[in-house]
Amino acid sequence: MASGSANRTIMILMLALLALGASSVHGQGTRVGFYSTTCPRAESIVTSTVQAHFKSNPSIAPGLLRMHFHDCFVQGCDASVLINGTGTEKTSPPNLRLRGYEVIDDAKTQLEAACPGIVSCADILALAARDSVVMTNGPNWQVPTGRRDGRISVASDAANLPGFTESADSQKQKFAAKGLNAQDLVTLVGGHTIGTSGCQFFSYRLYNFTTGGNGADPTIDRSFVPQLQALCPQNGDNRVALDTGSQDRFDASYFKNLRTGRGVLESDQKLWTDASTKNFVQRYLGVRGLPGLNFNVEFGRSMVKMSNIGVKTGTDGEIRKVCSAIN
């Protein structure tokens, strides 16, 4: 009897350790409702702040979504992209046009007044990215919280962010390095359904890209080329919708544009020419013969997955008093 009892105790302990290990791998120490007792209004304060800014400037929605992505792909989701100073991530070329810092600062000020030293800037950014999607009629999802803020922010670390000329293979490799697969890649890049791009990031595709024909990238729909050239004359610096006809609404029309050769960024259009990523684009489009995917559902799942990249929890990192500076 004593031996059997001891064996059961050992088995229970082993199962508990396995469960703990699984939790640390998959949950990364974050959980939904992390602030339910320490700062019950945390999420509602972030939401109301995003709503207020969105009403006066809808462009902050894609700005905050992009900022969260750029944060997570460098040093993990630790708000390192928010830190001011010479040589920080914020000063790196890929981050020079990020928008929405004032929204995070506003939310942080309100949270410090309500719950001093409790809510991290990293969590504010993750919540604000979700709320931005909701503001544009996109899906809502539960955001695991409990991240802490990082103390390191180096401009050169941002050099490896996926770029606008990136091949599909290179994009897949960079996502895989963060624990994200080809479906996550297509899904998260689908966030380009909202927002715009400066002409400087794609106008090279419109002029002298080839030596024959109209000189434009042949993967661009020929009827679309003159439209883009009108919006982006040579040396122009206007902003153009990444999802033609639906830039302010979060939906799957972005994938329809890839199918018809109307992807604005070269890296986006390449998702249609690579077999593995094209498969997921087609599944979002409901192509007959392939199992369909619901973009709204999968986007929430991939965002949760991305938001747990390299998070700092427990005693790692800190809770910044202001998001733009280390304590």
C-alpha positions as CSV (number, residue, x, y, z in Angstrom):
1,M,0.0,0.0,0.0
2,A,2.7,2.4,1.0
3,S,4.6,1.6,-2.2
4,G,1.5,2.2,-4.3
5,S,0.8,5.5,-2.6
6,A,4.4,6.6,-3.2
7,N,4.2,5.7,-6.9
8,R,0.9,7.6,-7.3
9,T,2.5,10.6,-5.6
10,I,5.5,10.4,-8.0
11,M,3.2,10.1,-11.0
12,I,1.2,13.2,-9.9
13,L,4.4,15.2,-9.5
14,M,5.6,14.1,-12.9
15,L,2.3,15.1,-14.5
16,A,2.4,18.5,-12.8
17,L,5.9,19.1,-14.0
18,L,4.9,18.1,-17.6
19,A,2.0,20.5,-17.4
20,L,4.2,23.3,-16.1
21,G,6.7,22.6,-18.9
22,A,4.0,22.7,-21.5
23,S,2.6,25.9,-20.1
24,S,6.0,27.6,-20.2
25,V,6.6,26.5,-23.8
26,H,3.2,27.3,-25.3
27,G,1.9,30.1,-23.0
28,Q,5.3,31.7,-22.4
29,G,4.1,32.8,-19.0
30,T,1.4,35.1,-20.3
31,R,-2.3,34.5,-19.7
32,V,-5.6,36.0,-20.5
33,G,-6.8,38.2,-17.6
34,F,-3.4,38.7,-16.0
35,Y,-4.5,42.1,-14.6
36,S,-8.0,41.0,-13.4
37,T,-7.1,41.6,-9.8
38,T,-4.1,44.0,-9.9
39,C,-5.6,46.4,-12.4
40,P,-9.1,45.4,-13.4
41,R,-9.6,48.3,-15.8
42,A,-6.3,47.8,-17.6
43,E,-7.8,46.5,-20.9
44,S,-10.8,48.9,-20.9
45,I,-8.4,51.9,-20.4
46,V,-6.3,50.8,-23.4
47,T,-9.4,50.2,-25.5
48,S,-11.0,53.6,-24.8
49,T,-7.7,55.3,-25.5
50,V,-7.3,53.6,-28.9
51,Q,-11.0,54.5,-29.7
52,A,-10.4,58.1,-28.8
53,H,-7.3,58.5,-31.0
54,F,-8.9,56.4,-33.8
55,K,-11.8,58.8,-34.1
56,S,-9.6,61.7,-34.8
57,N,-7.0,59.8,-36.8
58,P,-8.0,56.4,-38.3
59,S,-4.4,55.9,-39.6
60,I,-3.2,55.0,-36.1
61,A,-4.9,51.6,-36.5
62,P,-2.5,50.1,-39.1
63,G,0.2,52.1,-37.4
64,L,-0.2,50.3,-34.0
65,L,-0.6,46.9,-35.7
66,R,2.6,47.4,-37.6
67,M,4.4,48.7,-34.4
68,H,3.5,45.6,-32.5
69,F,4.8,43.4,-35.3
70,H,8.1,45.4,-35.5
71,D,8.5,45.1,-31.7
72,C,8.0,41.4,-31.5
73,F,10.4,40.6,-34.3
74,V,13.2,42.4,-32.5
75,Q,14.2,41.3,-28.9
76,G,10.7,39.7,-28.6
77,C,7.5,41.4,-27.6
78,D,9.0,43.7,-24.9
79,A,8.2,47.2,-26.0
80,S,11.9,47.8,-27.0
81,V,10.7,49.6,-30.1
82,L,9.2,52.4,-27.9
83,I,12.5,53.5,-26.3
84,N,13.8,56.9,-27.3
85,G,17.5,57.7,-27.8
86,T,20.3,57.7,-30.2
87,G,20.9,54.2,-31.7
88,T,17.7,52.7,-30.4
89,E,15.3,50.5,-32.5
90,K,13.1,53.5,-33.1
91,T,16.0,55.2,-35.1
92,S,16.5,52.1,-37.4
93,P,15.4,52.7,-41.0
94,P,12.6,50.1,-40.9
95,N,11.1,51.9,-37.9
96,L,11.4,55.5,-39.0
97,R,7.8,55.7,-40.2
98,L,6.2,53.9,-37.4
99,R,3.1,55.7,-36.1
100,G,1.0,55.6,-32.9
101,Y,3.6,56.3,-30.1
102,E,1.3,59.0,-28.7
103,V,-1.5,56.4,-28.3
104,I,0.7,54.1,-26.2
105,D,2.0,57.1,-24.1
106,D,-1.5,58.3,-23.5
107,A,-2.7,54.9,-22.3
108,K,0.4,54.5,-20.1
109,T,-0.3,57.8,-18.4
110,Q,-3.8,56.8,-17.6
111,L,-2.8,53.4,-16.4
112,E,-0.1,54.8,-14.2
113,A,-2.7,57.0,-12.6
114,A,-5.1,54.1,-12.0
115,C,-2.5,51.3,-11.2
116,P,1.0,52.6,-10.7
117,G,3.8,50.3,-11.7
118,I,1.5,47.4,-12.7
119,V,0.8,47.4,-16.5
120,S,3.7,46.9,-18.9
121,C,4.2,48.9,-22.1
122,A,4.6,45.6,-23.9
123,D,1.1,44.6,-22.9
124,I,-0.3,48.0,-23.8
125,L,1.1,47.6,-27.3
126,A,-0.3,44.1,-27.7
127,L,-3.7,45.2,-26.5
128,A,-3.7,48.3,-28.7
129,A,-2.8,46.2,-31.8
130,R,-5.9,44.1,-31.1
131,D,-8.1,47.1,-30.5
132,S,-6.9,48.7,-33.7
133,V,-8.1,45.7,-35.7
134,V,-11.4,45.8,-33.9
135,M,-11.7,49.5,-34.8
136,T,-11.5,48.7,-38.5
137,N,-14.3,46.1,-38.3
138,G,-11.9,43.2,-37.9
139,P,-12.0,40.3,-35.4
140,N,-11.7,40.5,-31.7
141,W,-9.6,38.0,-29.7
142,Q,-8.4,37.5,-26.2
143,V,-4.9,38.8,-25.6
144,P,-2.7,36.9,-23.1
145,T,-1.0,39.5,-20.9
146,G,1.8,39.4,-18.3
147,R,4.7,40.6,-20.5
148,R,7.4,42.7,-18.9
149,D,9.4,45.5,-20.7
150,G,12.9,45.0,-22.0
151,R,15.9,47.1,-21.1
152,I,17.8,46.7,-24.4
153,S,17.0,48.6,-27.7
154,V,19.7,48.6,-30.4
155,A,19.0,50.0,-33.9
156,S,21.1,47.3,-35.7
157,D,18.9,44.6,-34.3
158,A,16.0,45.9,-36.4
159,A,18.0,45.3,-39.6
160,N,16.7,41.8,-39.9
161,L,13.0,42.7,-40.0
162,P,11.3,41.3,-43.2
163,G,11.6,43.9,-46.0
164,F,9.5,45.0,-48.9
165,T,11.7,43.3,-51.5
166,E,12.0,40.1,-49.6
167,S,11.6,36.8,-51.4
168,A,9.0,34.3,-50.1
169,D,11.7,31.9,-49.0
170,S,13.5,34.6,-47.1
171,Q,10.2,35.7,-45.4
172,K,9.5,32.1,-44.5
173,Q,13.0,31.7,-43.0
174,K,12.6,34.9,-40.9
175,F,9.2,33.8,-39.6
176,A,10.4,30.3,-38.9
177,A,13.2,31.8,-36.8
178,K,10.5,33.2,-34.6
179,G,8.5,30.0,-34.4
180,L,6.0,31.0,-37.0
181,N,5.1,28.9,-40.0
182,A,4.0,29.7,-43.6
183,Q,0.4,30.0,-42.6
184,D,1.3,32.5,-39.9
185,L,3.3,34.4,-42.5
186,V,0.4,34.7,-45.0
187,T,-2.0,35.5,-42.2
188,L,0.0,38.2,-40.5
189,V,1.0,39.9,-43.7
190,G,-2.7,39.9,-44.4
191,G,-2.8,42.7,-41.9
192,H,-1.9,44.8,-44.9
193,T,-5.6,44.8,-45.5
194,I,-5.5,48.1,-43.6
195,G,-3.1,50.9,-44.1
196,T,-0.9,52.5,-46.8
197,S,2.7,52.5,-48.1
198,G,4.9,55.3,-49.2
199,C,5.6,55.4,-52.9
200,Q,9.3,55.0,-52.2
201,F,8.8,51.4,-51.1
202,F,7.3,50.2,-54.4
203,S,7.7,52.8,-57.2
204,Y,10.8,51.0,-58.5
205,R,8.3,48.3,-59.7
206,L,6.6,50.8,-61.9
207,Y,9.5,52.4,-63.8
208,N,12.5,50.7,-65.6
209,F,11.9,47.4,-63.7
210,T,12.4,45.6,-67.0
211,T,14.0,46.6,-70.3
212,G,11.0,45.6,-72.4
213,G,7.3,46.4,-72.5
214,N,6.1,49.1,-70.2
215,G,9.1,48.8,-67.9
216,A,7.0,47.7,-64.9
217,D,7.3,44.6,-62.9
218,P,5.5,41.9,-65.0
219,T,3.9,40.4,-61.9
220,I,1.7,43.6,-61.6
221,D,-1.6,43.4,-63.4
222,R,-1.1,45.6,-66.6
223,S,-4.3,47.5,-66.0
224,F,-3.1,48.4,-62.5
225,V,0.2,49.8,-63.6
226,P,-1.1,53.2,-64.9
227,Q,-3.2,53.6,-61.8
228,L,-0.2,53.2,-59.6
229,Q,1.9,55.4,-61.8
230,A,-0.7,58.2,-61.5
231,L,-0.6,57.9,-57.7
232,C,3.2,57.6,-57.7
233,P,4.9,59.7,-60.3
234,Q,8.6,59.2,-60.5
235,N,10.3,60.6,-57.4
236,G,6.8,61.1,-55.8
237,D,6.3,60.4,-52.1
238,N,2.5,60.0,-51.8
239,R,0.9,57.2,-49.8
240,V,-1.1,54.4,-51.5
241,A,-3.5,51.9,-50.0
242,L,-2.0,48.4,-49.6
243,D,-5.4,46.9,-50.1
244,T,-6.9,48.7,-53.1
245,G,-10.5,49.6,-52.5
246,S,-10.6,48.5,-48.9
247,Q,-7.8,50.2,-47.0
248,D,-9.9,51.2,-44.0
249,R,-11.7,47.9,-43.5
250,F,-10.1,44.8,-42.1
251,D,-11.2,42.0,-44.5
252,A,-9.9,39.3,-46.9
253,S,-10.0,41.5,-50.0
254,Y,-6.2,41.8,-49.7
255,F,-5.8,38.2,-50.8
256,K,-8.1,38.9,-53.9
257,N,-5.7,41.6,-54.9
258,L,-2.7,39.2,-54.7
259,R,-4.6,36.8,-57.0
260,T,-5.1,39.5,-59.6
261,G,-1.6,40.9,-59.5
262,R,-2.5,43.9,-57.4
263,G,-0.2,43.4,-54.5
264,V,1.4,46.8,-54.0
265,L,4.6,45.6,-52.3
266,E,6.9,43.2,-54.1
267,S,7.2,41.1,-50.9
268,D,3.4,40.8,-50.7
269,Q,2.9,39.8,-54.4
270,K,5.6,37.1,-54.0
271,L,3.2,35.3,-51.6
272,W,1.2,34.4,-54.7
273,T,4.1,33.1,-56.7
274,D,5.5,30.8,-54.0
275,A,3.7,27.4,-54.0
276,S,3.5,27.0,-50.2
277,T,2.3,30.5,-49.4
278,K,0.0,30.6,-52.5
279,N,-1.8,27.6,-51.0
280,F,-2.8,29.6,-47.9
281,V,-3.8,32.6,-50.0
282,Q,-6.1,30.3,-52.0
283,R,-7.5,28.8,-48.8
284,Y,-8.5,32.3,-47.6
285,L,-10.1,32.9,-50.9
286,G,-12.1,29.7,-50.7
287,V,-10.7,28.1,-53.8
288,R,-12.6,25.0,-54.7
289,G,-10.8,21.7,-53.9
290,L,-8.8,23.2,-51.0
291,P,-9.9,23.2,-47.3
292,G,-11.1,26.8,-46.6
293,L,-9.7,29.0,-43.8
294,N,-11.5,31.8,-42.0
295,F,-9.2,34.9,-42.1
296,N,-10.6,36.5,-39.0
297,V,-10.3,33.4,-36.9
298,E,-6.8,32.6,-38.1
299,F,-5.6,36.2,-37.8
300,G,-6.4,36.2,-34.1
301,R,-4.7,32.9,-33.5
302,S,-1.5,34.0,-35.4
303,M,-1.5,37.3,-33.5
304,V,-1.6,35.5,-30.1
305,K,1.2,33.2,-31.4
306,M,3.3,36.2,-32.5
307,S,2.6,38.2,-29.3
308,N,4.4,35.5,-27.3
309,I,7.7,35.7,-29.2
310,G,10.5,36.0,-26.7
311,V,8.3,37.6,-24.0
312,K,9.8,38.5,-20.6
313,T,7.8,37.5,-17.6
314,G,8.2,36.9,-13.9
315,T,11.3,38.9,-12.7
316,D,12.8,39.3,-16.1
317,G,12.7,42.9,-17.5
318,E,10.8,45.7,-15.8
319,I,7.6,47.6,-15.7
320,R,8.5,51.0,-17.2
321,K,7.2,54.1,-15.7
322,V,7.1,55.8,-19.1
323,C,7.2,53.7,-22.3
324,S,9.9,55.8,-24.0
325,A,12.5,55.3,-21.4
326,I,14.1,52.6,-19.3
327,N,13.6,53.0,-15.6
